[in-house]
Amino acid sequence: MSDTTHPSGAGVVSGTGGVGETRRDFLYLMTAAMGGVGAAVVAWPIIDSMNPAADTLALASIEVDVAPIAVGQSITVQWRGKPVFIRHRTEKEIEEAKQVDVASLRDPETDAKRAKKPEWLVMVGVCTHLGCVPLGQKPTDPRGEFGGWFCPCHGSQYDTSGRIRKGPAPKNLEVPAYKFVTDTKIQIG
């Protein structure tokens, strides 16, 4: 580096690393940082709008009091916009579900895997064929040959554990994530 004297008498440093280059680097860095902050300020509302709405989050899980449900009775609750069947099964229904040869099923699942407590069956009430809602919740509904649920649209029949036994449906009725909060309260989701 060589020092030269300016006509005003001030020393000017030439070459790399001079005062002018340091100031320019600082300005570039500050401009880039401010541009990044500005982009984040603009992008945040767009990214935040992709989060689920508060009403959707509120439905992410529900609690259902099953104490008033009598043995042999079913109820339907709404969870995430879908019907969920909760059935208080009779001893006969539990035994029928346990005696099925799992190897003979299209979608093999044991009854113990589908029901956390044998007397309570919790399933999403949407047929796995085309998304219809099967009949079988009311005492007067047809339940098919296997005593569970019957989808009249295309004839799918489910047993007392919600497993597909006959018809075009490829899978069993879905069992949602659920747990017993107390002996009489179920949390779904």
Secondary structure by P-SEA (a helix, b strand, c coil): cbbbbccccbbbbcccccaaaaaaaaaaaaaaaaaaaaaaaaaaaaaaaacccaaaaaacbbbbbcccccccbbbbbbcccbbbbbbbccaaaaaaaaaccccccccccccccccccccbbbbcccccccccccccccccccccccccccccccbbbbccccccccccccccccccccccccccccccc
